[in-house]
Amino acid sequence: MAGITKYQQEQRALQDAFVHKMLLDYDIREVTTQRQAKNGTREFKFPVSCFSKRMIKWNSEHSLPKTKLRMAIFKNGYVRKQNGAYCPYPVNRRYSRLHKYTYVFEGNLQSRQYMTMVYEKHLGPMTSLNYMLNYYLKNYAK
């Protein structure tokens, strides 16, 4: 592990201990591929259906596929649900913010602004791991 500082090694050990605790307490297994690990992503398989409690309630539990929930934390601060939809989508909290931009129109500077929704990003993998676990416990755990 050339090029890794002692602090980075300690942080990785802390993350690995948290992941091991999730395995022991909740049967949440890490299924990260080599390519994901290289990119700073960690993916997990949960012991529940990938469909929410509400979706299972609306549909018969027997009519839905038996696919298990998979979620991943990314280096950029996102936590994404990897299955159960057309494409992976973030489960991070959302908030509205003012977006401003300036451009040139017919030789004059024009400024515009509008409200938009953005996802909050987590600072550090431990924050993402904690958020992912709490999201699972709130929305999927029985």
Salt bridges, closest charged atoms under 4 A:
ASP16 OD1 - ARG12 NE 3.36
ASP16 OD1 - ARG42 NH2 2.95
ASP25 OD2 - LYS21 NZ 3.00
ASP27 OD1 - ARG29 NH2 2.98
GLU30 OE2 - ARG42 NE 2.84
GLU43 OE2 - ARG70 NE 2.80
GLU120 OE2 - ARG93 NH1 3.24
GLU120 OE2 - HIS122 NE2 3.95
